[in-house]
C-alpha cells in the first residue's frame, strides 16, 4: 500500500516564501544574501528610472546594479557583520555607538567609494574619468549617505540578528539606491550639458 501523500502547505504564499528564504539563509547564507541584494538593487534602479521618467528602461544600468549587489554588496556586508560581532560584541561598554561608528565611518565610506567606482566603470567610463567624478561627487554623496543611513544603521547593527542584517539593509538600500541613482543621473546630465557648452564655444 502506498504511503499517504504529504499534506499540502496551506499557508499564504508570502509565508511560504519567507520560510523558504529562511531555509536558504541557513543552507547557503552568502549566496542567498548576494542574490537578494542583486534583485533588490536592480528593482531599485528601475524604480529610479521610473521616477526620473525615462522614456525606456535602461536594462544595462539595472544589470550593473544587480551585478554590484551579487558580487560586492551581498558578500561584503555578510562578512562585515560577522567581523563586527566578533570585534565589537554588544556586551562592550558603549557598544551601540562603537558599532554604529564602525559601520558608518569605517565600512560606510569605503563601501560607498567602491560602489561609485565600480558602477562608473561598468557604465564604460575610464579610470581617469571615474576618479574625476569621484573627486567632485563623492563628498556630497557621502553626506547624503550619512543622513539616510545613520538611524537605520543604528537599528540594524544593534537590534537586528546577524543573519537578518543584510536583508534589513537590502530593504533600506532599495530606497537609498533610488536616491543615489537619481543623483548620479542628474550629475551625468549636468556633465553632458557642460561638455556640450564647451564644444559650442
DOSE-454327 format. One record per residue (C-alpha): residue number from 0; x, y, z. Coordinates in steps of 0.2 Angstrom, whole numbers, plus 5000, padded with zeros to 4 digits. Example, Ala and Ser with C-alpha at 12.3 -4.5 7.8 and 13.67 -1.06 7.14 Angstrom:
<sites>
0, 5062, 4978, 5039
1, 5068, 4995, 5036
</sites>
This chain:
<sites>
0, 5000, 5000, 5000
1, 5007, 5017, 4995
2, 5011, 5029, 5009
3, 4999, 5043, 5011
4, 5003, 5059, 5002
5, 5010, 5073, 5012
6, 4998, 5087, 5016
7, 4999, 5102, 5006
8, 5005, 5118, 5014
9, 4990, 5129, 5016
10, 5000, 5144, 5022
11, 4999, 5160, 5012
12, 5012, 5162, 4998
13, 5021, 5176, 5007
14, 5023, 5165, 5022
15, 5029, 5150, 5012
16, 5041, 5162, 5003
17, 5048, 5168, 5020
18, 5050, 5151, 5026
19, 5060, 5146, 5010
20, 5071, 5161, 5012
21, 5075, 5157, 5030
22, 5079, 5139, 5025
23, 5091, 5146, 5011
24, 5099, 5158, 5024
25, 5104, 5143, 5034
26, 5110, 5132, 5020
27, 5118, 5145, 5008
28, 5119, 5161, 5018
29, 5131, 5171, 5006
30, 5123, 5166, 4990
31, 5106, 5169, 4997
32, 5111, 5187, 5003
33, 5120, 5190, 4987
34, 5105, 5185, 4976
35, 5093, 5195, 4986
36, 5105, 5210, 4985
37, 5106, 5209, 4966
38, 5087, 5208, 4964
39, 5083, 5222, 4976
40, 5097, 5233, 4968
41, 5090, 5230, 4951
42, 5072, 5234, 4956
43, 5078, 5250, 4965
44, 5087, 5256, 4949
45, 5072, 5253, 4938
46, 5061, 5262, 4951
47, 5073, 5277, 4950
48, 5072, 5277, 4931
49, 5053, 5277, 4933
50, 5054, 5292, 4945
51, 5065, 5301, 4933
52, 5053, 5297, 4919
53, 5065, 5289, 4907
54, 5057, 5286, 4890
55, 5063, 5267, 4891
56, 5071, 5257, 4904
57, 5090, 5256, 4903
58, 5091, 5237, 4907
59, 5110, 5239, 4906
60, 5110, 5250, 4921
61, 5099, 5239, 4931
62, 5111, 5225, 4926
63, 5125, 5234, 4933
64, 5117, 5237, 4950
65, 5112, 5219, 4950
66, 5130, 5213, 4947
67, 5136, 5225, 4960
68, 5123, 5218, 4973
69, 5128, 5200, 4968
70, 5147, 5201, 4968
71, 5151, 5215, 4981
72, 5136, 5220, 4992
73, 5130, 5203, 4997
74, 5147, 5196, 5001
75, 5154, 5212, 5009
76, 5140, 5215, 5020
77, 5139, 5197, 5026
78, 5157, 5197, 5031
79, 5157, 5214, 5039
80, 5143, 5210, 5051
81, 5152, 5194, 5056
82, 5168, 5203, 5060
83, 5158, 5217, 5068
84, 5150, 5205, 5081
85, 5167, 5197, 5084
86, 5177, 5213, 5086
87, 5163, 5224, 5094
88, 5152, 5212, 5104
89, 5136, 5220, 5111
90, 5142, 5217, 5129
91, 5156, 5230, 5127
92, 5154, 5247, 5136
93, 5146, 5260, 5124
94, 5144, 5245, 5111
95, 5129, 5253, 5102
96, 5139, 5269, 5097
97, 5155, 5260, 5093
98, 5146, 5248, 5082
99, 5137, 5262, 5073
100, 5154, 5272, 5071
101, 5162, 5256, 5064
102, 5148, 5254, 5051
103, 5146, 5272, 5046
104, 5163, 5279, 5047
105, 5174, 5264, 5043
106, 5164, 5252, 5032
107, 5152, 5265, 5025
108, 5164, 5277, 5016
109, 5174, 5263, 5009
110, 5159, 5254, 5003
111, 5152, 5269, 4995
112, 5168, 5273, 4986
113, 5169, 5256, 4979
114, 5151, 5256, 4974
115, 5153, 5273, 4964
116, 5169, 5267, 4956
117, 5163, 5250, 4951
118, 5146, 5257, 4944
119, 5155, 5271, 4934
120, 5167, 5258, 4927
121, 5153, 5246, 4922
122, 5145, 5261, 4913
123, 5160, 5262, 4902
124, 5169, 5277, 4910
125, 5188, 5276, 4910
126, 5198, 5276, 4926
127, 5203, 5294, 4925
128, 5186, 5300, 4921
129, 5179, 5290, 4936
130, 5192, 5297, 4948
131, 5187, 5315, 4942
132, 5169, 5311, 4945
133, 5173, 5304, 4962
134, 5183, 5320, 4967
135, 5168, 5331, 4963
136, 5154, 5320, 4968
137, 5160, 5309, 4982
138, 5158, 5321, 4997
139, 5140, 5327, 4993
140, 5135, 5308, 4991
141, 5144, 5303, 5007
142, 5134, 5317, 5016
143, 5118, 5311, 5009
144, 5123, 5293, 5014
145, 5126, 5298, 5032
146, 5109, 5307, 5033
147, 5100, 5292, 5026
148, 5109, 5278, 5034
149, 5114, 5283, 5052
150, 5097, 5280, 5061
151, 5094, 5264, 5050
152, 5112, 5258, 5054
153, 5110, 5261, 5072
154, 5094, 5249, 5072
155, 5102, 5237, 5061
156, 5119, 5234, 5070
157, 5111, 5234, 5087
158, 5094, 5227, 5086
159, 5093, 5215, 5071
160, 5100, 5197, 5072
161, 5116, 5195, 5062
162, 5108, 5183, 5049
163, 5094, 5196, 5045
164, 5105, 5212, 5044
165, 5109, 5210, 5026
166, 5090, 5208, 5022
167, 5086, 5223, 5033
168, 5100, 5233, 5024
169, 5094, 5227, 5007
170, 5076, 5233, 5011
171, 5083, 5250, 5016
172, 5095, 5250, 5002
173, 5081, 5249, 4990
174, 5077, 5267, 4994
175, 5095, 5273, 4996
176, 5099, 5266, 4978
177, 5084, 5276, 4971
178, 5091, 5292, 4979
179, 5109, 5288, 4973
180, 5104, 5283, 4956
181, 5094, 5299, 4954
182, 5108, 5309, 4960
183, 5121, 5301, 4948
184, 5109, 5303, 4933
185, 5106, 5321, 4937
186, 5125, 5324, 4939
187, 5128, 5314, 4922
188, 5115, 5326, 4913
189, 5124, 5341, 4920
190, 5141, 5335, 4915
191, 5134, 5331, 4897
192, 5127, 5349, 4896
193, 5143, 5356, 4902
194, 5153, 5347, 4888
195, 5140, 5352, 4875
196, 5143, 5371, 4880
197, 5161, 5369, 4879
198, 5160, 5361, 4862
199, 5149, 5376, 4856
200, 5161, 5388, 4862
</sites>
